[in-house]
C-alpha cells in the first residue's frame, strides 16, 4: 500500500481462507486494492447499493460453491467495509441492508 492509497476500514467481516477459497480471497484482495487506489469498479464485479446509501456498493466475488458479497462505502479518504456475506439469493436480505445502514451511520458519527 502506498501513502496515497485509501485505507480499508473494517466495520464488520473479514476475508480469509477459509471460508473463502484461496482463489476467491486473492480476487477479493485484488478488487479491494483497486478501490484503495481510487478506481471505480463496474459490473459484473461491483454494483451500486443505493438502498443502503449514497456511495455504497457491493463487490461480487465468485467462489467454488458460493458467491461472496462485500458491501462497502466509498468515503473521500477511506473504503469502509460494512459487511461480508455469502449471498444465497438474487436479492440482498432486508436485514443485511438495515444492518449496513446502521453501521454507515455509526461510521459517519
Secondary structure as a PSIPRED ss2 file (coil, helix, strand):
# PSIPRED VFORMAT (PSIPRED V4.0)

   1 X C   1.000  0.000  0.000
   2 X C   1.000  0.000  0.000
   3 X C   1.000  0.000  0.000
   4 X C   1.000  0.000  0.000
   5 X C   1.000  0.000  0.000
   6 X C   1.000  0.000  0.000
   7 X E   0.000  0.000  1.000
   8 X E   0.000  0.000  1.000
   9 X E   0.000  0.000  1.000
  10 X E   0.000  0.000  1.000
  11 X C   1.000  0.000  0.000
  12 X C   1.000  0.000  0.000
  13 X C   1.000  0.000  0.000
  14 X C   1.000  0.000  0.000
  15 X C   1.000  0.000  0.000
  16 X C   1.000  0.000  0.000
  17 X C   1.000  0.000  0.000
  18 X C   1.000  0.000  0.000
  19 X C   1.000  0.000  0.000
  20 X C   1.000  0.000  0.000
  21 X C   1.000  0.000  0.000
  22 X H   0.000  1.000  0.000
  23 X H   0.000  1.000  0.000
  24 X H   0.000  1.000  0.000
  25 X H   0.000  1.000  0.000
  26 X H   0.000  1.000  0.000
  27 X H   0.000  1.000  0.000
  28 X H   0.000  1.000  0.000
  29 X H   0.000  1.000  0.000
  30 X H   0.000  1.000  0.000
  31 X H   0.000  1.000  0.000
  32 X H   0.000  1.000  0.000
  33 X H   0.000  1.000  0.000
  34 X H   0.000  1.000  0.000
  35 X H   0.000  1.000  0.000
  36 X H   0.000  1.000  0.000
  37 X C   1.000  0.000  0.000
  38 X C   1.000  0.000  0.000
  39 X C   1.000  0.000  0.000
  40 X C   1.000  0.000  0.000
  41 X C   1.000  0.000  0.000
  42 X C   1.000  0.000  0.000
  43 X C   1.000  0.000  0.000
  44 X C   1.000  0.000  0.000
  45 X C   1.000  0.000  0.000
  46 X E   0.000  0.000  1.000
  47 X E   0.000  0.000  1.000
  48 X E   0.000  0.000  1.000
  49 X C   1.000  0.000  0.000
  50 X C   1.000  0.000  0.000
  51 X C   1.000  0.000  0.000
  52 X C   1.000  0.000  0.000
  53 X C   1.000  0.000  0.000
  54 X C   1.000  0.000  0.000
  55 X C   1.000  0.000  0.000
  56 X E   0.000  0.000  1.000
  57 X E   0.000  0.000  1.000
  58 X E   0.000  0.000  1.000
  59 X E   0.000  0.000  1.000
  60 X E   0.000  0.000  1.000
  61 X E   0.000  0.000  1.000
  62 X E   0.000  0.000  1.000
  63 X C   1.000  0.000  0.000
  64 X C   1.000  0.000  0.000
  65 X C   1.000  0.000  0.000
  66 X C   1.000  0.000  0.000
  67 X E   0.000  0.000  1.000
  68 X E   0.000  0.000  1.000
  69 X E   0.000  0.000  1.000
  70 X E   0.000  0.000  1.000
  71 X E   0.000  0.000  1.000
  72 X E   0.000  0.000  1.000
  73 X E   0.000  0.000  1.000
  74 X E   0.000  0.000  1.000
  75 X C   1.000  0.000  0.000
  76 X C   1.000  0.000  0.000
  77 X C   1.000  0.000  0.000
  78 X E   0.000  0.000  1.000
  79 X E   0.000  0.000  1.000
  80 X E   0.000  0.000  1.000
  81 X E   0.000  0.000  1.000
  82 X E   0.000  0.000  1.000
  83 X E   0.000  0.000  1.000
  84 X E   0.000  0.000  1.000
  85 X E   0.000  0.000  1.000
  86 X E   0.000  0.000  1.000
  87 X E   0.000  0.000  1.000
  88 X C   1.000  0.000  0.000
  89 X C   1.000  0.000  0.000
  90 X C   1.000  0.000  0.000
  91 X C   1.000  0.000  0.000
  92 X C   1.000  0.000  0.000
  93 X C   1.000  0.000  0.000
  94 X H   0.000  1.000  0.000
  95 X H   0.000  1.000  0.000
  96 X H   0.000  1.000  0.000
  97 X H   0.000  1.000  0.000
  98 X H   0.000  1.000  0.000
  99 X H   0.000  1.000  0.000
 100 X H   0.000  1.000  0.000
 101 X H   0.000  1.000  0.000
 102 X H   0.000  1.000  0.000
 103 X H   0.000  1.000  0.000
 104 X H   0.000  1.000  0.000
 105 X H   0.000  1.000  0.000
 106 X H   0.000  1.000  0.000
 107 X H   0.000  1.000  0.000
 108 X H   0.000  1.000  0.000
 109 X C   1.000  0.000  0.000
